[in-house]
Amino acid sequence: MFPKLIDLWNSAKEEIEKADYLIVIGYSFAEADTYITKIVARSMSVNKNQRMIVVNTDPNLVAILKDRFEAQINGFDSKRIIRLCESSDTAMVKLLRNMSASKESTEK
């Protein structure tokens, strides 16, 4: 019904599957949003090294996600989902510093 929206979702799915890290900020993965959860679950199933960093102040969200993905993906390692339970502005500064430092150390 909405071809442009379908194209957008397909492009997003392709990019998500290529990513080493998925950084999710402030998104609750509500049960009503099953399509997004399926895209991420498929991506984590295909890309076994992919990690998801969840920045959300809800301390229960990561446990819920781990349970969902363990139920959907055979042999899923729940350590691939990393919780940052703090404000997004603080979390992003830390993430970017760590990723930058990590990249610099591998380039030397």
Backbone as a printed PyTorch tensor [residue, N CA C, xyz], in Angstrom:
tensor([[[  0.8080,  -1.1940,   0.0000],
         [  0.0000,   0.0000,   0.0000],
         [  0.8540,   1.2630,   0.0000]],

        [[  2.0450,   1.1940,   0.6130],
         [  2.9320,   2.3560,   0.6910],
         [  4.3040,   1.9600,   0.1400]],

        [[  4.4680,   1.9480,  -1.1880],
         [  5.7170,   1.4670,  -1.7860],
         [  6.9610,   2.1950,  -1.2860]],

        [[  6.8640,   3.4900,  -1.0620],
         [  8.0400,   4.2320,  -0.5860],
         [  8.4330,   3.7810,   0.8170]],

        [[  7.4560,   3.5080,   1.6410],
         [  7.7380,   3.0290,   2.9940],
         [  8.3420,   1.6270,   2.9520]],

        [[  7.8430,   0.7920,   2.0790],
         [  8.3880,  -0.5660,   1.9240],
         [  9.8440,  -0.4860,   1.4680]],

        [[ 10.1380,   0.3820,   0.5150],
         [ 11.5190,   0.5640,   0.0650],
         [ 12.4170,   1.0370,   1.2000]],

        [[ 11.9110,   1.9380,   2.0170],
         [ 12.6740,   2.4480,   3.1560],
         [ 12.9880,   1.3280,   4.1470]],

        [[ 11.9850,   0.5080,   4.4640],
         [ 12.1930,  -0.6040,   5.3930],
         [ 13.1750,  -1.6260,   4.8250]],

        [[ 13.0870,  -1.8990,   3.5340],
         [ 14.0230,  -2.8420,   2.9160],
         [ 15.4510,  -2.3130,   2.9550]],

        [[ 15.6180,  -1.0310,   2.7070],
         [ 16.9490,  -0.4150,   2.7980],
         [ 17.4770,  -0.4740,   4.2310]],

        [[ 16.6050,  -0.1820,   5.1780],
         [ 17.0050,  -0.2410,   6.5930],
         [ 17.4300,  -1.6590,   6.9640]],

        [[ 16.6720,  -2.6390,   6.5290],
         [ 16.9940,  -4.0430,   6.8290],
         [ 18.3720,  -4.4110,   6.2910]],

        [[ 18.6730,  -4.0000,   5.0580],
         [ 19.9720,  -4.2890,   4.4530],
         [ 21.1110,  -3.6390,   5.2360]],

        [[ 20.9300,  -2.3910,   5.6360],
         [ 21.9740,  -1.6880,   6.3860],
         [ 22.1500,  -2.2760,   7.7840]],

        [[ 21.0620,  -2.6340,   8.4170],
         [ 21.1310,  -3.2370,   9.7540],
         [ 21.8970,  -4.5490,   9.6930]],

        [[ 21.6840,  -5.3330,   8.6580],
         [ 22.3660,  -6.6190,   8.5330],
         [ 23.8620,  -6.4660,   8.2970]],

        [[ 24.3050,  -5.3440,   7.7550],
         [ 25.7300,  -5.1020,   7.5020],
         [ 26.4680,  -4.6210,   8.7490]],

        [[ 25.7550,  -4.1020,   9.7180],
         [ 26.3730,  -3.4300,  10.8670],
         [ 27.0370,  -4.3920,  11.8330]],

        [[ 28.1800,  -3.9750,  12.3710],
         [ 28.8270,  -4.7290,  13.4450],
         [ 28.1510,  -4.4290,  14.7740]],

        [[ 27.7040,  -3.1900,  14.9160],
         [ 27.0250,  -2.7530,  16.1320],
         [ 25.7120,  -2.0820,  15.7720]],

        [[ 24.6830,  -2.3990,  16.5350],
         [ 23.4180,  -1.6840,  16.4610],
         [ 23.3180,  -0.8820,  17.7480]],

        [[ 23.2370,   0.4110,  17.6230],
         [ 23.1040,   1.2660,  18.7960],
         [ 21.6700,   1.7640,  18.8120]],

        [[ 20.9400,   1.3350,  19.8290],
         [ 19.5130,   1.6470,  19.9320],
         [ 19.3380,   2.6090,  21.0950]],

        [[ 18.8230,   3.7910,  20.7950],
         [ 18.7090,   4.8320,  21.8160],
         [ 17.2490,   5.1690,  22.0530]],

        [[ 16.7990,   4.9200,  23.2840],
         [ 15.4640,   5.3400,  23.6910],
         [ 14.3130,   4.5880,  23.0560]],

        [[ 14.5810,   3.4970,  22.4010],
         [ 13.5230,   2.7240,  21.7520],
         [ 13.1430,   1.5670,  22.6650]],

        [[ 11.8460,   1.3470,  22.8570],
         [ 11.4050,   0.3800,  23.8660],
         [ 11.1560,  -1.0200,  23.3310]],

        [[ 11.2050,  -1.2170,  22.0150],
         [ 10.8860,  -2.5110,  21.4110],
         [  9.5210,  -3.0070,  21.8920]],

        [[  8.5460,  -2.1410,  21.8150],
         [  7.1860,  -2.4920,  22.2380],
         [  6.6930,  -3.7030,  21.4500]],

        [[  5.8680,  -4.5030,  22.0810],
         [  5.3610,  -5.7100,  21.4220],
         [  4.5740,  -5.3870,  20.1640]],

        [[  4.0110,  -4.1890,  20.0770],
         [  3.2640,  -3.7930,  18.8750],
         [  4.1870,  -3.5750,  17.6810]],

        [[  5.4730,  -3.3440,  17.9320],
         [  6.4420,  -3.1040,  16.8630],
         [  7.1760,  -4.3920,  16.4780]],

        [[  6.4270,  -5.4170,  16.1940],
         [  7.0290,  -6.7230,  15.9050],
         [  7.8940,  -6.7010,  14.6520]],

        [[  7.5580,  -5.8640,  13.6870],
         [  8.3260,  -5.8360,  12.4400],
         [  9.7750,  -5.4280,  12.6980]],

        [[  9.9710,  -4.4120,  13.5070],
         [ 11.3300,  -3.9580,  13.8180],
         [ 12.0820,  -5.0250,  14.6010]],

        [[ 11.4270,  -5.6390,  15.5520],
         [ 12.0630,  -6.7060,  16.3280],
         [ 12.4660,  -7.8580,  15.4200]],

        [[ 11.6180,  -8.1950,  14.4520],
         [ 11.9470,  -9.2710,  13.5080],
         [ 13.1450,  -8.9020,  12.6360]],

        [[ 13.2250,  -7.6530,  12.1940],
         [ 14.3680,  -7.2150,  11.3930],
         [ 15.6570,  -7.3600,  12.2010]],

        [[ 15.6440,  -6.9170,  13.4380],
         [ 16.8360,  -6.9900,  14.2840],
         [ 17.1700,  -8.4440,  14.6110]],

        [[ 16.1760,  -9.2530,  14.9290],
         [ 16.4210, -10.6650,  15.2350],
         [ 17.0180, -11.3820,  14.0300]],

        [[ 16.4870, -11.1100,  12.8490],
         [ 17.0270, -11.7330,  11.6410],
         [ 18.4720, -11.2940,  11.4230]],

        [[ 18.7300, -10.0140,  11.6220],
         [ 20.0710,  -9.4920,  11.4530],
         [ 21.0480, -10.1580,  12.4200]],

        [[ 20.6530, -10.2810,  13.6670],
         [ 21.5360, -10.9000,  14.6660],
         [ 21.6890, -12.3950,  14.4220]],

        [[ 20.7140, -12.9880,  13.7610],
         [ 20.7980, -14.3960,  13.3970],
         [ 21.7800, -14.6010,  12.2460]],

        [[ 21.7490, -13.6990,  11.2790],
         [ 22.6110, -13.7860,  10.0970],
         [ 24.0460, -13.3790,  10.4380]],

        [[ 24.1940, -12.3040,  11.1690],
         [ 25.5030, -11.7620,  11.5220],
         [ 25.8280, -12.1780,  12.9570]],

        [[ 26.4980, -13.2890,  13.1070],
         [ 26.7590, -13.8860,  14.4260],
         [ 27.6710, -13.0410,  15.3160]],

        [[ 28.4020, -12.0950,  14.7320],
         [ 29.2970, -11.2430,  15.5180],
         [ 28.6800,  -9.9000,  15.8710]],

        [[ 27.4950,  -9.6520,  15.3650],
         [ 26.8410,  -8.3680,  15.5940],
         [ 26.4840,  -8.1970,  17.0730]],

        [[ 26.6840,  -6.9880,  17.5690],
         [ 26.3330,  -6.6390,  18.9450],
         [ 25.2870,  -5.5290,  18.9180]],

        [[ 24.4520,  -5.5150,  19.9360],
         [ 23.4680,  -4.4480,  20.0640],
         [ 23.6940,  -3.7460,  21.3940]],

        [[ 23.8660,  -2.4400,  21.3290],
         [ 24.0220,  -1.6150,  22.5180],
         [ 22.7100,  -0.8750,  22.7100]],

        [[ 22.0720,  -1.1090,  23.8480],
         [ 20.7660,  -0.5220,  24.1230],
         [ 20.9340,   0.5830,  25.1610]],

        [[ 20.6460,   1.7990,  24.7420],
         [ 20.7040,   2.9600,  25.6380],
         [ 19.2650,   3.2930,  25.9990]],

        [[ 18.8990,   2.9400,  27.2150],
         [ 17.5210,   3.1390,  27.6490],
         [ 17.5070,   3.1690,  29.1680]],

        [[ 16.7310,   4.0340,  29.7490],
         [ 16.6910,   4.1350,  31.2060],
         [ 15.8640,   3.0250,  31.8480]],

        [[ 15.1770,   2.2210,  31.0550],
         [ 14.4080,   1.0940,  31.5960],
         [ 15.3600,  -0.0660,  31.8760]],

        [[ 15.6150,  -0.3810,  33.1460],
         [ 16.5800,  -1.4360,  33.4720],
         [ 16.1100,  -2.8420,  33.0890]],

        [[ 14.8280,  -3.0110,  32.7660],
         [ 14.3010,  -4.3330,  32.4220],
         [ 14.3300,  -4.6330,  30.9260]],

        [[ 14.5330,  -3.6280,  30.1040],
         [ 14.4270,  -3.8070,  28.6630],
         [ 15.4160,  -4.8290,  28.1160]],

        [[ 16.6510,  -4.7660,  28.5260],
         [ 17.6580,  -5.6760,  27.9830],
         [ 17.3400,  -7.1250,  28.3460]],

        [[ 16.8870,  -7.3680,  29.5580],
         [ 16.5040,  -8.7330,  29.9450],
         [ 15.3700,  -9.2510,  29.0640]],

        [[ 14.4240,  -8.3950,  28.7650],
         [ 13.3050,  -8.7670,  27.8880],
         [ 13.8220,  -9.0860,  26.4880]],

        [[ 14.7040,  -8.2340,  25.9640],
         [ 15.2650,  -8.4750,  24.6330],
         [ 16.0720,  -9.7590,  24.5760]],

        [[ 16.8690,  -9.9990,  25.5990],
         [ 17.6580, -11.2370,  25.6430],
         [ 16.7370, -12.4510,  25.6000]],

        [[ 15.6750, -12.4290,  26.3730],
         [ 14.7100, -13.5450,  26.3650],
         [ 14.0780, -13.7230,  24.9880]],

        [[ 13.6790, -12.6170,  24.3570],
         [ 13.0620, -12.6910,  23.0230],
         [ 14.0140, -13.2960,  22.0010]],

        [[ 15.2510, -12.8040,  21.9750],
         [ 16.1960, -13.2840,  20.9760],
         [ 16.6500, -14.7090,  21.2590]],

        [[ 16.7770, -15.0710,  22.5180],
         [ 17.1110, -16.4590,  22.8450],
         [ 16.0100, -17.4020,  22.3750]],

        [[ 14.7600, -16.9520,  22.4330],
         [ 13.6330, -17.7680,  21.9750],
         [ 13.5750, -17.8560,  20.4470]],

        [[ 14.0760, -16.8290,  19.7540],
         [ 13.9730, -16.7760,  18.3000],
         [ 15.2090, -17.2790,  17.5650]],

        [[ 16.3780, -17.2160,  18.1930],
         [ 17.6440, -17.5420,  17.5220],
         [ 18.3080, -18.7070,  18.2470]],

        [[ 18.4940, -19.8040,  17.5490],
         [ 19.1520, -20.9720,  18.1450],
         [ 20.5740, -20.6290,  18.5660]],

        [[ 20.9220, -20.9470,  19.8060],
         [ 22.2620, -20.7380,  20.3170],
         [ 22.6450, -19.2800,  20.4960]],

        [[ 21.6660, -18.4140,  20.6420],
         [ 21.9520, -16.9890,  20.7870],
         [ 22.7150, -16.7180,  22.0770]],

        [[ 23.8080, -15.9660,  21.9640],
         [ 24.6040, -15.5670,  23.1210],
         [ 24.0770, -14.2190,  23.6250]],

        [[ 23.4380, -14.2380,  24.7630],
         [ 22.8000, -13.0290,  25.2840],
         [ 23.7990, -11.9250,  25.6140]],

        [[ 25.0970, -12.2470,  25.6880],
         [ 26.1190, -11.2290,  25.9470],
         [ 26.2850, -10.2830,  24.7680]],

        [[ 25.6640, -10.6210,  23.6390],
         [ 25.7370,  -9.7510,  22.4590],
         [ 24.8700,  -8.5080,  22.6160]],

        [[ 23.9980,  -8.4990,  23.6130],
         [ 23.1730,  -7.3320,  23.8900],
         [ 23.7390,  -6.6560,  25.1340]],

        [[ 24.1250,  -5.4190,  24.9650],
         [ 24.8160,  -4.6710,  26.0200],
         [ 23.9100,  -3.5380,  26.4850]],

        [[ 23.7710,  -3.4190,  27.7800],
         [ 22.8780,  -2.4180,  28.3580],
         [ 23.6470,  -1.1930,  28.8280]],

        [[ 23.1630,  -0.0220,  28.4400],
         [ 23.6190,   1.2450,  28.9940],
         [ 22.3810,   1.9210,  29.5490]],

        [[ 22.2210,   1.8380,  30.8450],
         [ 21.0150,   2.3590,  31.4890],
         [ 21.3020,   3.7530,  32.0270]],

        [[ 21.4060,   4.6940,  31.0880],
         [ 21.6800,   6.0760,  31.4560],
         [ 21.1330,   6.9920,  30.3760]],

        [[ 21.2710,   8.2720,  30.5710],
         [ 20.7430,   9.2170,  29.5840],
         [ 21.5150,   9.0750,  28.2720]],

        [[ 20.8350,   9.3530,  27.1870],
         [ 21.4420,   9.1700,  25.8710],
         [ 22.6280,  10.1030,  25.6420]],

        [[ 22.5710,  11.3260,  26.1340],
         [ 23.6880,  12.2420,  25.9000],
         [ 24.9580,  11.7680,  26.5960]],

        [[ 24.8490,  11.2510,  27.7950],
         [ 26.0070,  10.7160,  28.5090],
         [ 26.5070,   9.4400,  27.8340]],

        [[ 25.5840,   8.5630,  27.4870],
         [ 25.9440,   7.2860,  26.8750],
         [ 26.6320,   7.4740,  25.5320]],

        [[ 26.1350,   8.3920,  24.7110],
         [ 26.7200,   8.5930,  23.3880],
         [ 28.1460,   9.1170,  23.4720]],

        [[ 28.4130,  10.0060,  24.4020],
         [ 29.7760,  10.5200,  24.5660],
         [ 30.7040,   9.3570,  24.9130]],

        [[ 30.2990,   8.5110,  25.8510],
         [ 31.1200,   7.3570,  26.2440],
         [ 31.3180,   6.4000,  25.0750]],

        [[ 30.2350,   6.0830,  24.3720],
         [ 30.3230,   5.1580,  23.2430],
         [ 31.2650,   5.6730,  22.1630]],

        [[ 31.0910,   6.9100,  21.7930],
         [ 31.9240,   7.4690,  20.7290],
         [ 33.3910,   7.5320,  21.1400]],

        [[ 33.6660,   7.8780,  22.3790],
         [ 35.0630,   7.8860,  22.8610],
         [ 35.6610,   6.4840,  22.7910]],

        [[ 34.9030,   5.4920,  23.2910],
         [ 35.4130,   4.1210,  23.2910],
         [ 35.6090,   3.5830,  21.8800]],

        [[ 34.6630,   3.8590,  20.9950],
         [ 34.7820,   3.3740,  19.6230],
         [ 35.9460,   4.0580,  18.9160]],

        [[ 36.1340,   5.3420,  19.1720],
         [ 37.2380,   6.0800,  18.5720],
         [ 38.5730,   5.5520,  19.0800]],

        [[ 38.6740,   5.3370,  20.3760],
         [ 39.9160,   4.8140,  20.9680],
         [ 40.1990,   3.4110,  20.4440]],

        [[ 39.1830,   2.6080,  20.3060],
         [ 39.3430,   1.2460,  19.8050],
         [ 39.8300,   1.2620,  18.3550]],

        [[ 39.2580,   2.1440,  17.5470],
         [ 39.6480,   2.2540,  16.1430],
         [ 41.0980,   2.7240,  16.0320]],

        [[ 41.4690,   3.7040,  16.8520],
         [ 42.8480,   4.2160,  16.8230],
         [ 43.8480,   3.1360,  17.2140]],

        [[ 43.5230,   2.3120,  18.1950],
         [ 44.4560,   1.2830,  18.6370],
         [ 44.6150,   0.1860,  17.5870]],

        [[ 43.5750,  -0.0940,  16.8060],
         [ 43.6950,  -1.1220,  15.7630],
         [ 44.4080,  -0.5860,  14.5250]],

        [[ 44.4310,   0.7350,  14.3390],
         [ 45.1080,   1.3250,  13.1910],
         [ 46.6050,   1.4560,  13.4050]],

        [[ 47.0720,   1.3490,  14.6410],
         [ 48.5070,   1.5110,  14.9440],
         [ 49.2630,   0.2330,  14.6950]]])
